[in-house]
Amino acid sequence: WNDSLLARSEGAKELWMNAWEQLGACSPTLEELMELAASDVSWDCNINLNNQGAMGTEVPATDSTLPTESPTSTPTSSPTMLVTKNPTVSPTSIPTESPTRSPTRSPTNSPEVSLQPCPPAYDQFKTIYVAGDQVTVKSDIFKCRDKDHEMYCNVGTWDDNLLDQNEGAKEMWMNAWEMVDACTPT
């Protein structure tokens, strides 16, 4: 995590923390291996190092978990625990959207997203903002929400006297500007 990303968007850290979704284990978990050990499956001590399970524990061998010499013509009834010795070399029938030559240990960076140029900076002394006007605050674009909030878009610093005119003035003032997107300073 890099705190400088917060300059682009207040919600950047939450987006970063939720960017990846766990789909499942890539090899048997210790719990799965324990279940196999408790079953009636026999253990084959001749399994080579490529057939190691989680935490270096050997995987039990059964006819359904042994690798085949070449791909089978039909799917097996259950997944095998081991890799096929000679996987298919021909291309798949459906192309990969963006293939890589080999898997990476960590996600690759997404291509740079082109941000729009920043509009003028917010001016707290300006009193002629109207609904729809856009301003920049710390490389983020904000828009004056609507006609109901327009008056509050023109109040740079909170003033308790506004409550005399409207009990909900503080909330209106706090919500007058709506974040639109990040932008590139010009």
Residue pairs with C-beta under 8 A, 6 or more apart in sequence:
1 13
1 16
5 12
5 13
5 16
6 12
6 13
7 138
7 139
8 139
8 140
8 182
9 15
9 140
9 182
10 140
10 179
19 107
20 107
25 32
25 54
27 53
27 54
28 36
28 53
28 54
28 59
28 81
29 54
30 54
30 55
30 57
32 54
33 53
33 54
33 57
33 59
36 59
36 60
37 60
39 60
41 60
41 62
42 60
42 61
42 62
43 58
43 60
43 61
44 60
44 61
45 58
47 58
47 59
47 61
50 82
50 83
51 58
51 59
51 61
51 81
51 82
52 58
52 59
53 59
53 81
59 65
59 81
59 82
60 81
64 76
64 77
64 78
64 80
65 80
65 81
65 82
66 80
66 82
67 80
67 82
67 83
67 84
67 85
68 80
68 84
68 85
69 85
69 86
70 84
70 85
70 86
71 84
71 86
71 87
71 88
100 108
115 181
115 182
115 183
115 184
116 141
116 181
116 183
116 184
117 183
117 184
117 185
117 186
118 136
118 139
118 141
118 183
118 184
118 185
118 186
119 134
119 135
119 136
119 141
119 183
120 135
120 136
121 135
121 136
121 137
122 135
122 136
122 137
122 142
122 177
123 135
123 156
124 156
124 157
125 156
126 154
126 156
127 154
128 154
129 135
129 144
129 150
129 153
129 154
130 144
130 150
130 153
131 144
131 145
131 146
131 147
131 149
131 150
131 153
132 143
132 144
133 143
133 144
133 153
134 141
134 142
134 143
134 144
134 180
135 141
135 142
135 144
135 177
136 142
136 183
136 185
139 182
139 183
139 184
139 185
140 179
140 180
140 181
140 182
140 183
141 179
141 180
141 181
141 182
141 183
142 177
142 178
142 179
142 180
143 177
143 178
143 180
144 150
144 153
144 176
144 177
144 178
145 153
145 175
145 176
145 177
145 178
148 172
149 172
149 175
149 176
150 176
151 172
152 162
152 169
152 172
152 173
152 176
153 176
153 177
155 162
155 173
155 176
158 170
158 173
162 169
162 170
162 173
163 169
163 170
166 172
